[in-house]
Amino acid sequence: MKQILRSFAAGLLTATLILSVIYLIEKNETSQNKENTLTTNQMKQALETQGYIISADSDVTQKEDEHYETEKESDKLNEPVVEENNQNSEPEEVRIFTLTIEPGMTISEVAEKLVHAKIIQNKNALTTYLQENNYATNIQIGNFELTSKMSIEEISNTIANQNESSRLGQS
């Protein structure tokens, strides 16, 4: 019994020594890392010297809004010209696209797919319409058949499950 207690005590002593050495080594490394830690201003300066642009969230949102307003104004200016051109030219080709909305997709990703498929012209117009009309949280998962003749409102109603007839493969 005496031998067992001595072995146990020796094991505890060895474990304590090993843990003490590890603690001292890591404490020393942590103090060195604190010396290398950059302040927020230092990080901003380092990123700016590498060519990155630093801005607050409110700045980004404001710039997006300004960009959207500029696009909206240019669309208004171009509308009459487009209508006149359509009267003189051949009928516009109608595109049919099956949109697949998967779990976790954002409205921006959905709008990007529709722009890429040439169903809509402006990604921001769809995302803004969805947000302003409270459809953004009602987007349904599934397959939807959309055409280039559909308005933003019709597309929104379709993908927000307001119009059951456009949904494919769902019963």
DODREN-706563 format. One record per residue (C-alpha): residue number from 1; x, y, z negated; residue in one letter. Coordinates in steps of 0.5 Angstrom, whole numbers, plus 500, padded with zeros to 3 digits. Example, Ala and Ser with C-alpha at 12.3 -4.5 7.8 and 13.67 -1.06 7.14 Angstrom:
<r 1; <525; 491; 484>; 'a'>
<r 2; <527; 498; 486>; 's'>
//
This chain:
<r 1; <500; 500; 500>; 'm'>
<r 2; <506; 505; 498>; 'k'>
<r 3; <509; 504; 505>; 'q'>
<r 4; <502; 505; 509>; 'i'>
<r 5; <501; 512; 505>; 'l'>
<r 6; <509; 514; 507>; 'r'>
<r 7; <507; 513; 514>; 's'>
<r 8; <501; 517; 514>; 'f'>
<r 9; <505; 522; 510>; 'a'>
<r 10; <510; 522; 515>; 'a'>
<r 11; <505; 522; 521>; 'g'>
<r 12; <502; 528; 518>; 'l'>
<r 13; <508; 532; 517>; 'l'>
<r 14; <510; 531; 524>; 't'>
<r 15; <504; 533; 527>; 'a'>
<r 16; <504; 539; 523>; 't'>
<r 17; <511; 541; 526>; 'l'>
<r 18; <509; 540; 533>; 'i'>
<r 19; <503; 544; 532>; 'l'>
<r 20; <507; 550; 529>; 's'>
<r 21; <512; 550; 534>; 'v'>
<r 22; <507; 550; 540>; 'i'>
<r 23; <503; 556; 536>; 'y'>
<r 24; <509; 560; 536>; 'l'>
<r 25; <511; 559; 543>; 'i'>
<r 26; <504; 561; 545>; 'e'>
<r 27; <504; 567; 541>; 'k'>
<r 28; <510; 569; 544>; 'n'>
<r 29; <508; 568; 551>; 'e'>
<r 30; <501; 572; 549>; 't'>
<r 31; <505; 578; 546>; 's'>
<r 32; <509; 578; 553>; 'q'>
<r 33; <502; 578; 557>; 'n'>
<r 34; <499; 583; 553>; 'k'>
<r 35; <505; 588; 555>; 'e'>
<r 36; <504; 586; 563>; 'n'>
<r 37; <496; 587; 562>; 't'>
<r 38; <494; 593; 566>; 'l'>
<r 39; <489; 599; 564>; 't'>
<r 40; <483; 600; 569>; 't'>
<r 41; <486; 606; 572>; 'n'>
<r 42; <493; 602; 573>; 'q'>
<r 43; <489; 597; 577>; 'm'>
<r 44; <485; 602; 581>; 'k'>
<r 45; <492; 605; 583>; 'q'>
<r 46; <495; 599; 585>; 'a'>
<r 47; <489; 597; 589>; 'l'>
<r 48; <489; 603; 592>; 'e'>
<r 49; <496; 603; 594>; 't'>
<r 50; <494; 596; 598>; 'q'>
<r 51; <489; 600; 602>; 'g'>
<r 52; <483; 598; 598>; 'y'>
<r 53; <477; 603; 597>; 'i'>
<r 54; <475; 603; 590>; 'i'>
<r 55; <467; 606; 588>; 's'>
<r 56; <462; 605; 583>; 'a'>
<r 57; <456; 601; 584>; 'd'>
<r 58; <452; 607; 585>; 's'>
<r 59; <456; 610; 590>; 'd'>
<r 60; <455; 603; 595>; 'v'>
<r 61; <448; 604; 594>; 't'>
<r 62; <448; 611; 596>; 'q'>
<r 63; <452; 610; 602>; 'k'>
<r 64; <448; 604; 604>; 'e'>
<r 65; <441; 608; 603>; 'd'>
<r 66; <445; 614; 607>; 'e'>
<r 67; <447; 609; 613>; 'h'>
<r 68; <439; 606; 613>; 'y'>
<r 69; <437; 613; 613>; 'e'>
<r 70; <441; 615; 619>; 't'>
<r 71; <439; 608; 623>; 'e'>
<r 72; <432; 610; 622>; 'k'>
<r 73; <433; 617; 624>; 'e'>
<r 74; <436; 614; 631>; 's'>
<r 75; <431; 609; 632>; 'd'>
<r 76; <426; 614; 632>; 'k'>
<r 77; <430; 618; 637>; 'l'>
<r 78; <431; 612; 641>; 'n'>
<r 79; <423; 610; 641>; 'e'>
<r 80; <420; 614; 646>; 'p'>
<r 81; <426; 613; 651>; 'v'>
<r 82; <425; 605; 650>; 'v'>
<r 83; <418; 605; 651>; 'e'>
<r 84; <419; 609; 658>; 'e'>
<r 85; <424; 604; 660>; 'n'>
<r 86; <420; 598; 658>; 'n'>
<r 87; <414; 601; 663>; 'q'>
<r 88; <419; 601; 669>; 'n'>
<r 89; <423; 595; 668>; 's'>
<r 90; <421; 587; 668>; 'e'>
<r 91; <417; 584; 662>; 'p'>
<r 92; <422; 583; 656>; 'e'>
<r 93; <424; 576; 654>; 'e'>
<r 94; <420; 573; 648>; 'v'>
<r 95; <425; 569; 644>; 'r'>
<r 96; <422; 564; 639>; 'i'>
<r 97; <426; 562; 633>; 'f'>
<r 98; <425; 557; 628>; 't'>
<r 99; <428; 560; 621>; 'l'>
<r 100; <430; 555; 616>; 't'>
<r 101; <430; 558; 609>; 'i'>
<r 102; <434; 554; 604>; 'e'>
<r 103; <434; 554; 597>; 'p'>
<r 104; <439; 560; 594>; 'g'>
<r 105; <438; 564; 600>; 'm'>
<r 106; <438; 572; 599>; 't'>
<r 107; <433; 576; 604>; 'i'>
<r 108; <440; 579; 607>; 's'>
<r 109; <442; 572; 609>; 'e'>
<r 110; <435; 571; 612>; 'v'>
<r 111; <435; 578; 615>; 'a'>
<r 112; <442; 576; 618>; 'e'>
<r 113; <440; 570; 621>; 'k'>
<r 114; <434; 574; 625>; 'l'>
<r 115; <439; 579; 627>; 'v'>
<r 116; <443; 574; 630>; 'h'>
<r 117; <438; 570; 633>; 'a'>
<r 118; <435; 577; 636>; 'k'>
<r 119; <428; 576; 633>; 'i'>
<r 120; <429; 583; 629>; 'i'>
<r 121; <434; 589; 631>; 'q'>
<r 122; <435; 592; 624>; 'n'>
<r 123; <437; 587; 618>; 'k'>
<r 124; <436; 593; 613>; 'n'>
<r 125; <429; 595; 616>; 'a'>
<r 126; <427; 587; 614>; 'l'>
<r 127; <430; 587; 607>; 't'>
<r 128; <427; 594; 605>; 't'>
<r 129; <420; 592; 608>; 'y'>
<r 130; <421; 586; 603>; 'l'>
<r 131; <423; 590; 597>; 'q'>
<r 132; <418; 595; 598>; 'e'>
<r 133; <412; 591; 599>; 'n'>
<r 134; <414; 586; 593>; 'n'>
<r 135; <415; 580; 598>; 'y'>
<r 136; <423; 579; 596>; 'a'>
<r 137; <421; 575; 591>; 't'>
<r 138; <416; 571; 594>; 'n'>
<r 139; <420; 568; 600>; 'i'>
<r 140; <419; 561; 601>; 'q'>
<r 141; <423; 555; 603>; 'i'>
<r 142; <422; 551; 609>; 'g'>
<r 143; <422; 552; 617>; 'n'>
<r 144; <418; 558; 620>; 'f'>
<r 145; <417; 559; 627>; 'e'>
<r 146; <418; 566; 629>; 'l'>
<r 147; <418; 570; 636>; 't'>
<r 148; <421; 577; 638>; 's'>
<r 149; <414; 580; 639>; 'k'>
<r 150; <413; 579; 632>; 'm'>
<r 151; <413; 586; 627>; 's'>
<r 152; <417; 586; 621>; 'i'>
<r 153; <410; 586; 617>; 'e'>
<r 154; <408; 579; 621>; 'e'>
<r 155; <415; 576; 620>; 'i'>
<r 156; <415; 578; 612>; 's'>
<r 157; <408; 575; 611>; 'n'>
<r 158; <410; 569; 615>; 't'>
<r 159; <416; 568; 611>; 'i'>
<r 160; <413; 570; 604>; 'a'>
<r 161; <408; 564; 605>; 'n'>
<r 162; <402; 569; 606>; 'q'>
<r 163; <400; 566; 613>; 'n'>
<r 164; <400; 559; 612>; 'e'>
<r 165; <399; 557; 620>; 's'>
<r 166; <406; 559; 622>; 's'>
<r 167; <409; 554; 617>; 'r'>
<r 168; <412; 548; 621>; 'l'>
<r 169; <412; 541; 618>; 'g'>
<r 170; <409; 543; 611>; 'q'>
<r 171; <402; 540; 610>; 's'>
//
